[in-house]
Amino acid sequence: MCGISGFWSSRAWPDSGALARAMAARLAHRGPDGEGVWCDADHGIALSHRRLAIQDLSSAGHQPMLSDGGRYAMVFNGEIYNHMALREQLRDERCEVSWRGHSDTETVLACLVNWGLMTTLQRLNGMFAIALFDRQSATLHFARDRLGEKPLFIAQYDDTVLFGSELSALRSHPAFGGKVSRRALSCYLARSNVPAPYSIYEGTMKLSPGHVLALSAPGHALPASEAYWSLADVASTGIRISKEGAMDSDTDAMGDLLEAQVQTAVASRMISDVPLGAFLSGGIDSSLVVAMMQKVSTRPVRSFSIGFDDDAFNEAPHARAVADHLGTDHTELYVGPRDAFDLLPGMAKMYDEPFADSSQLPTALLASLTRHSVTVSLSGDGGDELFGGYQRYLDAQRIWKSLSRVPQPLRRMATAVLCAGAPALSSLSVRRGCTGMTAIARRAEYVARMRTMLVARDCEEVFSDIITDWSDMPVVLGVPPVQPQSVAMPALDSDLQRMMYHDTISYMPDTILTKVDRATMAASLESRAPLLDHELVEFAWQLPDDVRERDGRGKWLLREVLNRHVPRALIDRPKKGFGIPLGDWLRGELRDWAESLLDERRLREEGWFDSSVVRKVWQEHLSGEWGWQSELWSVLMFQAWLDEQAA
């Protein structure tokens, strides 16, 4: 695991090596074990690298790495779990390779030399971001893993191309011309993240998961990227296989296949030359991953969890119970608002781009706790998206089932009535669960939410409303917003499949995996997600819906597999998620910090938000009249990010 960066320019930058080294220095947290720089003055290119040594700790794994003969130069961030099997394939095909060590970086480079880029990418099983320069054709290639576990930013400014694992590396180059994009800000307010391919800066993009991009020269507009793996194709193929009855319809047999797939994915991700452990929340996904780890391990697995004093958010006792049953070597840490407050000054720097999923705080604390003991940690990320686990899937289907029974003209009339009686700002999205709200306020909140859902034309629109924060963005931005790009849907059979697909290509890489990558890498910890093994993803899309959702619950088949290893009573409870009591904390220990960022004069002078709207929302939240914590958090994290850029 590493941080990569570099630039390619038609201009002769003075001391390119020093510039490349400065870019890499901004990524030292991603790779504290070493640095490397490679420059080719004739081509105007420089590659730089920071190393977190995981496999082959010797100098044989040093990057940037050149191929035999020197045609290719590569920097690579990630882990390839089948790289030893790929070496066997190269031997079977009698490819001549002079191996120097046993790093996966060397394996990838040898595959690229012998098979080419596209074939190599399709054979890799892992997470990665790659920059590859072909000196013979003078072409710079970029590639990102299928599901988007590893990030890659690319920018074009006049005659110079910049790239890096984080924006901070690009900002350290004098060619960088960062100007905040209002389009990206609109997307951010809607989803609490800046989704690929956008970046918060104009002229800068994120490479989308499963894509490659080839540049033939610096100084030209960035071309469109090309997909080497498509979730749309995976979903369509899986549904066809399911309809053809190719998979055994017996649920026990399906469970056997699923368990074997998960066990294989977990085992492959336990290969490491450094200490390894796992995040354990006590939920279905992380518990299954840890159960499989313990099953294939000869010693107790190290497991880690975070707890809260607020019982409504605390899952630590459940994690402890699962750990005790499985016999892991378990560590837990209880945190409160003071811990979060201490972390806040570095949060904007850690995420490097506006990001407002409040679970970023406990995730960062968990990563820091885990890094004290191990260098690699497995997680349960991906289970909800692949097996239908989110409560919002059930909610959206239930709401649409009720709404669809009422003709739309009648629903529009009802909306008009609700509009007439609603507060001026009630068209803005609100969230349930704000402590201290009166029963009347809760009803008002429900009314505000239903006003937008009543005019929905299908379940997808209901789902979109559920997942959208500042849904009335013209009010807070003061200008017409630009919505995130709509997700192009393949021909799917059910509302559940469409919601899962949407989350897998957007929410998961842009929120979940971004959150985990930045938090773990800030602690110099590598996180691996076995449930995102692409072969497991392909298998999951062959499952029928009735083993995803059954008896009013999601992840039914995954639960059945877990029940083979962990008693049902330890797992069978409502899902809490990895949240914090943010609403209360903003009224309490975090109030002064929030107040300074939401100062009306500051908001007015900066001009990004309508200060009167933000202040009204803030006052309503403080009074307990409304639960605005999600909306406020997005504004607060943007404001904190602005402060970090000015520092």
Secondary structure in CASP SS format (residue, H / E / C, confidence):
PFRMAT SS
TARGET T0000
AUTHOR 0000-0000-0000
METHOD secondary structure of the structure
MODEL  1
M C 1.00
C E 1.00
G E 1.00
I E 1.00
S E 1.00
G E 1.00
F E 1.00
W E 1.00
S E 1.00
S C 1.00
R C 1.00
A C 1.00
W C 1.00
P C 1.00
D C 1.00
S H 1.00
G H 1.00
A H 1.00
L H 1.00
A H 1.00
R H 1.00
A H 1.00
M H 1.00
A H 1.00
A H 1.00
R C 1.00
L C 1.00
A H 1.00
H H 1.00
R H 1.00
G C 1.00
P E 1.00
D C 1.00
G C 1.00
E E 1.00
G E 1.00
V E 1.00
W E 1.00
C E 1.00
D E 1.00
A C 1.00
D C 1.00
H C 1.00
G C 1.00
I E 1.00
A E 1.00
L E 1.00
S E 1.00
H E 1.00
R E 1.00
R E 1.00
L C 1.00
A C 1.00
I C 1.00
Q C 1.00
D C 1.00
L C 1.00
S C 1.00
S H 1.00
A H 1.00
G H 1.00
H C 1.00
Q C 1.00
P C 1.00
M E 1.00
L E 1.00
S C 1.00
D C 1.00
G C 1.00
G C 1.00
R C 1.00
Y E 1.00
A E 1.00
M E 1.00
V E 1.00
F E 1.00
N E 1.00
G E 1.00
E E 1.00
I E 1.00
Y C 1.00
N C 1.00
H H 1.00
M H 1.00
A H 1.00
L H 1.00
R H 1.00
E H 1.00
Q H 1.00
L H 1.00
R H 1.00
D H 1.00
E C 1.00
R C 1.00
C C 1.00
E C 1.00
V C 1.00
S C 1.00
W C 1.00
R C 1.00
G C 1.00
H C 1.00
S C 1.00
D H 1.00
T H 1.00
E H 1.00
T H 1.00
V H 1.00
L H 1.00
A H 1.00
C H 1.00
L H 1.00
V H 1.00
N H 1.00
W H 1.00
G C 1.00
L H 1.00
M H 1.00
T H 1.00
T H 1.00
L H 1.00
Q H 1.00
R H 1.00
L C 1.00
N C 1.00
G E 1.00
M E 1.00
F E 1.00
A E 1.00
I E 1.00
A E 1.00
L E 1.00
F E 1.00
D E 1.00
R C 1.00
Q C 1.00
S C 1.00
A C 1.00
T E 1.00
L E 1.00
H E 1.00
F E 1.00
A E 1.00
R E 1.00
D C 1.00
R C 1.00
L C 1.00
G C 1.00
E C 1.00
K C 1.00
P C 1.00
L C 1.00
F E 1.00
I E 1.00
A E 1.00
Q E 1.00
Y E 1.00
D C 1.00
D C 1.00
T E 1.00
V E 1.00
L E 1.00
F E 1.00
G E 1.00
S C 1.00
E C 1.00
L H 1.00
S H 1.00
A H 1.00
L H 1.00
R H 1.00
S C 1.00
H C 1.00
P C 1.00
A C 1.00
F C 1.00
G C 1.00
G C 1.00
K C 1.00
V E 1.00
S C 1.00
R H 1.00
R H 1.00
A H 1.00
L H 1.00
S H 1.00
C H 1.00
Y H 1.00
L H 1.00
A H 1.00
R H 1.00
S C 1.00
N C 1.00
V C 1.00
P C 1.00
A C 1.00
P C 1.00
Y C 1.00
S C 1.00
I C 1.00
Y E 1.00
E C 1.00
G C 1.00
T E 1.00
M E 1.00
K E 1.00
L C 1.00
S C 1.00
P C 1.00
G C 1.00
H E 1.00
V E 1.00
L E 1.00
A E 1.00
L E 1.00
S C 1.00
A C 1.00
P C 1.00
G C 1.00
H C 1.00
A C 1.00
L C 1.00
P C 1.00
A C 1.00
S C 1.00
E E 1.00
A E 1.00
Y C 1.00
W C 1.00
S C 1.00
L H 1.00
A H 1.00
D H 1.00
V H 1.00
A H 1.00
S H 1.00
T H 1.00
G H 1.00
I H 1.00
R H 1.00
I H 1.00
S H 1.00
K H 1.00
E H 1.00
G C 1.00
A C 1.00
M C 1.00
D C 1.00
S C 1.00
D C 1.00
T H 1.00
D H 1.00
A H 1.00
M H 1.00
G H 1.00
D H 1.00
L H 1.00
L H 1.00
E H 1.00
A H 1.00
Q H 1.00
V H 1.00
Q H 1.00
T H 1.00
A H 1.00
V H 1.00
A H 1.00
S H 1.00
R C 1.00
M C 1.00
I C 1.00
S C 1.00
D C 1.00
V C 1.00
P C 1.00
L E 1.00
G E 1.00
A E 1.00
F E 1.00
L C 1.00
S C 1.00
G C 1.00
G C 1.00
I H 1.00
D H 1.00
S H 1.00
S H 1.00
L H 1.00
V H 1.00
V H 1.00
A H 1.00
M H 1.00
M H 1.00
Q H 1.00
K H 1.00
V H 1.00
S C 1.00
T C 1.00
R C 1.00
P C 1.00
V C 1.00
R E 1.00
S E 1.00
F E 1.00
S E 1.00
I E 1.00
G E 1.00
F E 1.00
D C 1.00
D C 1.00
D C 1.00
A C 1.00
F C 1.00
N C 1.00
E C 1.00
A H 1.00
P H 1.00
H H 1.00
A H 1.00
R H 1.00
A H 1.00
V H 1.00
A H 1.00
D H 1.00
H H 1.00
L H 1.00
G C 1.00
T C 1.00
D E 1.00
H E 1.00
T E 1.00
E E 1.00
L E 1.00
Y E 1.00
V E 1.00
G C 1.00
P H 1.00
R H 1.00
D H 1.00
A H 1.00
F H 1.00
D H 1.00
L H 1.00
L H 1.00
P H 1.00
G H 1.00
M H 1.00
A H 1.00
K H 1.00
M H 1.00
Y H 1.00
D C 1.00
E C 1.00
P C 1.00
F C 1.00
A C 1.00
D C 1.00
S C 1.00
S C 1.00
Q H 1.00
L H 1.00
P H 1.00
T H 1.00
A H 1.00
L H 1.00
L H 1.00
A H 1.00
S H 1.00
L H 1.00
T H 1.00
R H 1.00
H C 1.00
S C 1.00
V C 1.00
T C 1.00
V E 1.00
S E 1.00
L E 1.00
S C 1.00
G C 1.00
D C 1.00
G C 1.00
G H 1.00
D H 1.00
E H 1.00
L H 1.00
F H 1.00
G C 1.00
G C 1.00
Y C 1.00
Q H 1.00
R H 1.00
Y H 1.00
L H 1.00
D H 1.00
A H 1.00
Q H 1.00
R H 1.00
I H 1.00
W H 1.00
K H 1.00
S H 1.00
L H 1.00
S C 1.00
R C 1.00
V C 1.00
P C 1.00
Q H 1.00
P H 1.00
L H 1.00
R H 1.00
R H 1.00
M H 1.00
A H 1.00
T H 1.00
A H 1.00
V H 1.00
L H 1.00
C H 1.00
A H 1.00
G H 1.00
A C 1.00
P C 1.00
A C 1.00
L C 1.00
S C 1.00
S C 1.00
L C 1.00
S C 1.00
V C 1.00
R C 1.00
R C 1.00
G C 1.00
C C 1.00
T C 1.00
G C 1.00
M C 1.00
T C 1.00
A H 1.00
I H 1.00
A H 1.00
R H 1.00
R H 1.00
A H 1.00
E H 1.00
Y H 1.00
V H 1.00
A H 1.00
R H 1.00
M H 1.00
R H 1.00
T H 1.00
M H 1.00
L C 1.00
V C 1.00
A C 1.00
R C 1.00
D C 1.00
C H 1.00
E H 1.00
E H 1.00
V H 1.00
F H 1.00
S H 1.00
D H 1.00
I H 1.00
I H 1.00
T C 1.00
D C 1.00
W C 1.00
S C 1.00
D C 1.00
M H 1.00
P H 1.00
V H 1.00
V H 1.00
L H 1.00
G C 1.00
V C 1.00
P C 1.00
P C 1.00
V C 1.00
Q C 1.00
P C 1.00
Q C 1.00
S C 1.00
V C 1.00
A C 1.00
M C 1.00
P C 1.00
A C 1.00
L C 1.00
D C 1.00
S C 1.00
D H 1.00
L H 1.00
Q H 1.00
R H 1.00
M H 1.00
M H 1.00
Y H 1.00
H H 1.00
D H 1.00
T H 1.00
I H 1.00
S H 1.00
Y H 1.00
M H 1.00
P H 1.00
D H 1.00
T H 1.00
I H 1.00
L H 1.00
T H 1.00
K H 1.00
V H 1.00
D H 1.00
R H 1.00
A H 1.00
T H 1.00
M H 1.00
A H 1.00
A C 1.00
S C 1.00
L C 1.00
E E 1.00
S E 1.00
R E 1.00
A C 1.00
P H 1.00
L H 1.00
L H 1.00
D C 1.00
H H 1.00
E H 1.00
L H 1.00
V H 1.00
E H 1.00
F H 1.00
A H 1.00
W C 1.00
Q C 1.00
L C 1.00
P C 1.00
D H 1.00
D H 1.00
V H 1.00
R C 1.00
E C 1.00
R E 1.00
D C 1.00
G C 1.00
R E 1.00
G C 1.00
K C 1.00
W H 1.00
L H 1.00
L H 1.00
R H 1.00
E H 1.00
V H 1.00
L H 1.00
N C 1.00
R C 1.00
H C 1.00
V C 1.00
P C 1.00
R H 1.00
A H 1.00
L H 1.00
I H 1.00
D C 1.00
R C 1.00
P C 1.00
K C 1.00
K C 1.00
G C 1.00
F C 1.00
G C 1.00
I C 1.00
P C 1.00
L H 1.00
G H 1.00
D H 1.00
W H 1.00
L H 1.00
R H 1.00
G C 1.00
E C 1.00
L C 1.00
R H 1.00
D H 1.00
W H 1.00
A H 1.00
E H 1.00
S H 1.00
L H 1.00
L C 1.00
D C 1.00
E H 1.00
R H 1.00
R H 1.00
L H 1.00
R H 1.00
E H 1.00
E H 1.00
G C 1.00
W C 1.00
F C 1.00
D C 1.00
S H 1.00
S H 1.00
V H 1.00
V H 1.00
R H 1.00
K H 1.00
V H 1.00
W H 1.00
Q H 1.00
E H 1.00
H H 1.00
L H 1.00
S H 1.00
G C 1.00
E C 1.00
W C 1.00
G C 1.00
W C 1.00
Q H 1.00
S H 1.00
E H 1.00
L H 1.00
W H 1.00
S H 1.00
V H 1.00
L H 1.00
M H 1.00
F H 1.00
Q H 1.00
A H 1.00
W H 1.00
L H 1.00
D H 1.00
E H 1.00
Q H 1.00
A H 1.00
A C 1.00
END
